[in-house]
C-alpha cells in the first residue's frame, strides 16, 4: 500500500468530508457536490485524488458514476497504526 498517497489524500479537509458523506452509501459526483460550495471540476479533482489513493472506487450505472468508500484501505491503515502502538518503547522493560 502506498501510504504517502493515502495520507496526502486524507490531509485535505474537503476530502475527509467527502469520505464522511460516503460512509452513508454510494453517491454520484453531483450528489457529493451538492454538499459543497465549489465547482464540479473541483469536486472531480478531489474524487480523483481519493481514487488514486484507493480510498474510494467508482461504479457505473447507466449514465451515472457512483463513488463508494473503500473501507479495506482504511482498515489497513488502522492495522498499521495499531501495530505501532504495540511496539515496546525505548526504556521499557521486556
N, C-alpha and C positions, 0 to 999 in steps of 0.2 A: 504494500500500500504506500502511496506517495503522501506522507503526512504533510509535506510542505504545501501541496495543492489544497489539501483539506483545511489546514489551519489558515491559509490565505483566504479561502472562501468563507470560513467562519469568522474572520476578523471584521467583516463589514456588517454593521447593524441591520441594513436592509435585507441582506441575505439571511441573517438569522431570523428576521421577521417572516421572510418567505418560508423558511423551514417550519416555523411555528404554525403558519397557515396550513401547510401541507400535512401537519400532524392529524388534522381532521379528515384528510382524504385527498384524492386527486383533484386537481384544478387546472383549468386552461390558463394560458398566459393572460387572457383578458380578465378572467375572474381574479387572478392574483393582482393584476394591475389596478383593479378597482379599489384595492385597499391602500394605494399609494398615490401621492400627487407627483407623478413623474411620467415621462413619455413611455410609449410602448417599446421604443428602441432601448431605453434604459432598463426596463424590466427584462427584455430579451437578453441584454448583456449580463445581468445578474443571474438569470437562469442558465446562460452558457457557462459562467464560472462555476455554478453549483453542479452542472452536469460534468464539467471537466474534472471536478473533484470527486465525482461519483456519489455526491450527496443526494442527487435526485436523478430519476430516469424518466423518460417520456414514453408514452404510448399513443398511437394514433387511433382515432375513432372517426370515421368518415372524414369530414373536413377540419377536424379539430385535433390538436395535440394536447394531451393531458400530462401534467407533471405530478410525480409521486415521490414521496420521501423514500430514500434508500436507507433503511434502518440498519442494514448489515454493516455499512461503513461506520456508522455511529457506534455500533456495538464493538467493532474492532478498536476504535479509539478508546472507548471506556475500558476495555480489557487491557489495553496497553497502559493507560494511566493507572489502573488498578494494580498492574504488575509493578509499577514504580513504587507504589505505596507499600508493597510487601517486601521491598528490599531493605536489608539491615543498614542502618545509618552508621556513619563514622563514629566511633566511640561506643557503639552498642556492644554489649557482650553477646557472645554466641558464635 
